[in-house]
Amino acid sequence: ETGVTQTPRHLVMGMTNKKSLKCEQHLGHNAMYWYKQSAKKPLELMFVYSLEERVENNSVPSRFSPECPNSSHLFLHLHTLQPEDSALYLCASSQDLAAHEQFFGPGTRLTVL
Amino acid sequence: GENVEQHPSTLSVQEGDSAVIKCTYSDSASNYFPWYKQELGKRPQLIIDIRSNVGEKKDQRIAVTLNKTAKHFSLHITETQPEDSAVYFCAATQGGTGTALIFGKGTTLSVSS
């Protein structure tokens, strides 16, 4: 598969659950990103990775934990989330940091009960 | 840090009319300004971008203008069509090093036939 893929596409979890979101890019890019998209605050940047190193953590609560094992994969580990964390979580990648086109994945629609 | 303001939040036009969306940014070191289109239920996709050394860029019916002195940039869509209906996001790099893109809150464009 080409481009940026995300799994799962939909996720429903309780506040005590632990789950992980996965993102994979097949474009040979060096930078990867996590965004949160909700009705109230569209496209909030959460984390930025460049060559597997985190370069930006945009004041995200510790119940969200990113992991970038290599330049093609990015995970977002979720633990003890709140209902207000329900949103669309988008992954993106770009050739290098920021001043390049970002290619988005289809997103994971997360619902926290 | 960078702050991007986008106006209007909603815009309704008749098919064939022009549409203009405006954004302002706060960080004078920002050097890359992309525009993304997000159709309902789909991922954001880049439609046009401009760098700080250029004042205007055009691609068929879409154009972007940049005024660095005033720190604002605009998206112009001419001869609008129903398939232009979507949410449009502007963005600016966070500082000159550009580790991240900061997005505006989006404009919902509706084109009626």
Interface residues (C-beta under 8 A of the other chain):
Chain A: Y33 K41 P42 L43 L45 V48 S50 V55 E56 N58 L90 L97 A98 A99 H100 E101 Q102 F104 G105 P106 G107
Chain B: N31 Y32 P34 K42 R43 P44 Q45 L46 D49 R51 V87 F89 T93 Q94 T97 G98 T99 A100 L101 I102 F103 K105 G106
